[in-house]
Amino acid sequence: MGFPVAVGYCFWRVWGVRALDRDKAFKAFSAAAEQGYTLAVVFLGHCYEYGKGVKKNPSKAVELYTQAA
């Protein structure tokens, strides 16, 4: 998974953090995706697909899922 992705997932699932924070999760996934973590790209797609931490954008979600494939 990689540490940067794990940080985002902690904010996503409220593991080891005080509160659910989808905005911080989105930022962590974005940073991890820029570092080349494929799983982070998948999680970013999920954020865009469901509008979690970012405005809902199904087209962007498909683009990210395709990139990760």
Contacts in CASP RR format, 6 or more apart in sequence:
PFRMAT RR
TARGET T0000
AUTHOR 0000-0000-0000
METHOD contacts of the structure
MODEL  1
MGFPVAVGYCFWRVWGVRALDRDKAFKAFSAAAEQGYTLAVVFLGHCYEY
GKGVKKNPSKAVELYTQAA
1 9 0 8 1.000
1 37 0 8 1.000
1 39 0 8 1.000
2 32 0 8 1.000
2 37 0 8 1.000
2 39 0 8 1.000
4 28 0 8 1.000
4 31 0 8 1.000
4 32 0 8 1.000
4 35 0 8 1.000
4 37 0 8 1.000
4 40 0 8 1.000
5 28 0 8 1.000
5 29 0 8 1.000
5 32 0 8 1.000
5 37 0 8 1.000
5 39 0 8 1.000
5 40 0 8 1.000
5 43 0 8 1.000
7 28 0 8 1.000
7 32 0 8 1.000
8 24 0 8 1.000
8 25 0 8 1.000
8 28 0 8 1.000
8 29 0 8 1.000
8 32 0 8 1.000
8 43 0 8 1.000
9 15 0 8 1.000
9 25 0 8 1.000
9 43 0 8 1.000
10 16 0 8 1.000
10 17 0 8 1.000
11 17 0 8 1.000
11 20 0 8 1.000
11 21 0 8 1.000
11 22 0 8 1.000
11 24 0 8 1.000
11 25 0 8 1.000
11 28 0 8 1.000
12 20 0 8 1.000
12 22 0 8 1.000
12 25 0 8 1.000
12 43 0 8 1.000
12 52 0 8 1.000
14 20 0 8 1.000
22 47 0 8 1.000
22 52 0 8 1.000
22 53 0 8 1.000
23 53 0 8 1.000
25 43 0 8 1.000
25 47 0 8 1.000
25 52 0 8 1.000
25 53 0 8 1.000
26 44 0 8 1.000
26 47 0 8 1.000
26 52 0 8 1.000
26 53 0 8 1.000
26 54 0 8 1.000
29 40 0 8 1.000
29 43 0 8 1.000
29 44 0 8 1.000
29 47 0 8 1.000
30 40 0 8 1.000
30 44 0 8 1.000
31 40 0 8 1.000
32 39 0 8 1.000
32 40 0 8 1.000
33 40 0 8 1.000
33 41 0 8 1.000
33 44 0 8 1.000
38 68 0 8 1.000
39 68 0 8 1.000
41 64 0 8 1.000
41 67 0 8 1.000
41 68 0 8 1.000
42 64 0 8 1.000
42 65 0 8 1.000
42 68 0 8 1.000
44 64 0 8 1.000
45 60 0 8 1.000
45 61 0 8 1.000
45 64 0 8 1.000
45 65 0 8 1.000
45 68 0 8 1.000
46 52 0 8 1.000
46 61 0 8 1.000
47 53 0 8 1.000
47 54 0 8 1.000
48 54 0 8 1.000
48 56 0 8 1.000
48 57 0 8 1.000
48 58 0 8 1.000
48 60 0 8 1.000
48 61 0 8 1.000
48 64 0 8 1.000
49 56 0 8 1.000
49 58 0 8 1.000
49 61 0 8 1.000
50 56 0 8 1.000
51 57 0 8 1.000
END
